[in-house]
Amino acid sequence: MKMQVMSSLKKIGLTKQSPAEIVLTTFSPDKKPHASVMGIRAMGGSRVMLRIFTNTRTFRNIFQSRAAVINIVKDVNLLASLALKGFPRFGKITLKFVKSGHVNAPRLAKADARVEVEVEKVERAKISDEIGSSEVACVTARVKNIAVINPSIHPFKRSEFFVIESAILATRIKEALKNGRNEVAKRKFLELIGYMEKCRRIAPDSGALNLMIKIKDLFKNEMG
Ligand SMILES: Cc1cc2nc3c(=O)[nH]c(=O)nc-3n(C[C@H](O)[C@H](O)[C@H](O)COP(=O)(O)O)c2cc1C
């Protein structure tokens, strides 16, 4: 059964190695539906894991209701508009919700696939970086139901964008070197390294990172 869940998650692009960017839907304590963009990864067996900042409505909802729906969508406009809804000048987004069948959470009326989950464990940790200090919760949840509407769905994955950007940069670096523009080549190489380090941070065991190392190594001789 657990293996079945794992392979069903994999089929819709949810893996352990590389997080997917999805729309998470939850109920507030007064049963208002809420949606936000979150990264999620499968954890093996029938578990998934999210890292949610505790100062968000999403965290307050999921902590109280103990359930959520992972909605996989292929509309980048929806993801961006939802993530930027707090910016007054970005425009409003209207979403249609319906009640999910297996957990205490709403789901998007339109999604290419959905995974209904129940919270199993919440672990809080303080983090401090160049932006400031915050608290993040590592939320482990168990899959209760999976529905696939579009079997060819593939969620957005940052690690894949990093690979594409690096491949483009590599073609530009090659051209710059050919034209003797060594400073430009160096600048673009540093950009490539930046993407590689971002990929290492979010997906250290992924094929995407291996690909990026291979791309970087194309310039071993020129860039040292
Ligand atoms: C692609 C993408 C991925 C995101 N992933 C996360 C995440 O994993 N955890 C998180 O707390 N916020 C994440 N965010 C930020 C939330 O979407 C944002 O804070 C959102 O407004 C949640 O706040 P709310 O629940 O109060 O609406 C992400 C944003 C984007 C655009």
The ligand as an SDF file (V2000), in Angstrom:
LIG
                    3D

 31 33  0  0  0  0  0  0  0  0999 V2000
    6.9480   29.2520   -5.6190 C   0  0  0  0  0  0  0  0  0  0  0  0
    6.7100   29.6100   -4.1860 C   0  0  0  0  0  0  0  0  0  0  0  0
    6.9670   28.6990   -3.2070 C   0  0  0  0  0  0  0  0  0  0  0  0
    6.7350   28.9980   -1.8600 C   0  0  0  0  0  0  0  0  0  0  0  0
    7.0090   28.0550   -0.9260 N   0  0  0  0  0  0  0  0  0  0  0  0
    6.7700   28.3320    0.3690 C   0  0  0  0  0  0  0  0  0  0  0  0
    7.0180   27.3360    1.3630 C   0  0  0  0  0  0  0  0  0  0  0  0
    7.4480   26.2090    1.0770 O   0  0  0  0  0  0  0  0  0  0  0  0
    6.7670   27.6780    2.6670 N   0  0  0  0  0  0  0  0  0  0  0  0
    6.2810   28.9050    3.0260 C   0  0  0  0  0  0  0  0  0  0  0  0
    6.0430   29.1290    4.2300 O   0  0  0  0  0  0  0  0  0  0  0  0
    6.0350   29.8620    2.0990 N   0  0  0  0  0  0  0  0  0  0  0  0
    6.2650   29.6050    0.7960 C   0  0  0  0  0  0  0  0  0  0  0  0
    6.0090   30.5510   -0.1510 N   0  0  0  0  0  0  0  0  0  0  0  0
    5.4870   31.8600    0.2740 C   0  0  0  0  0  0  0  0  0  0  0  0
    4.0000   31.7790    0.5140 C   0  0  0  0  0  0  0  0  0  0  0  0
    3.2940   31.4350   -0.6650 O   0  0  0  0  0  0  0  0  0  0  0  0
    3.4930   33.1170    1.0380 C   0  0  0  0  0  0  0  0  0  0  0  0
    4.1330   33.4390    2.2220 O   0  0  0  0  0  0  0  0  0  0  0  0
    2.0250   33.0830    1.2140 C   0  0  0  0  0  0  0  0  0  0  0  0
    1.5780   34.3800    1.1490 O   0  0  0  0  0  0  0  0  0  0  0  0
    1.5630   32.3850    2.4710 C   0  0  0  0  0  0  0  0  0  0  0  0
    0.9840   33.2640    3.3400 O   0  0  0  0  0  0  0  0  0  0  0  0
   -0.5130   33.0790    3.8660 P   0  0  0  0  0  0  0  0  0  0  0  0
   -0.6810   31.6420    4.2420 O   0  0  0  0  0  0  0  0  0  0  0  0
   -0.5400   34.0040    5.0300 O   0  0  0  0  0  0  0  0  0  0  0  0
   -1.4230   33.4730    2.7380 O   0  0  0  0  0  0  0  0  0  0  0  0
    6.2420   30.2750   -1.4970 C   0  0  0  0  0  0  0  0  0  0  0  0
    5.9850   31.2070   -2.5040 C   0  0  0  0  0  0  0  0  0  0  0  0
    6.2170   30.8870   -3.8240 C   0  0  0  0  0  0  0  0  0  0  0  0
    5.9530   31.9050   -4.8840 C   0  0  0  0  0  0  0  0  0  0  0  0
  1  2  1  0
  2  3  1  0
  2 30  2  0
  3  4  2  0
  4  5  1  0
  4 28  1  0
  5  6  2  0
  6  7  1  0
  6 13  1  0
  7  8  2  0
  7  9  1  0
  9 10  1  0
 10 11  2  0
 10 12  1  0
 12 13  2  0
 13 14  1  0
 14 15  1  0
 14 28  1  0
 15 16  1  0
 16 17  1  0
 16 18  1  0
 18 19  1  0
 18 20  1  0
 20 21  1  0
 20 22  1  0
 22 23  1  0
 23 24  1  0
 24 25  2  0
 24 26  1  0
 24 27  1  0
 28 29  2  0
 29 30  1  0
 30 31  1  0
M  END
$$$$
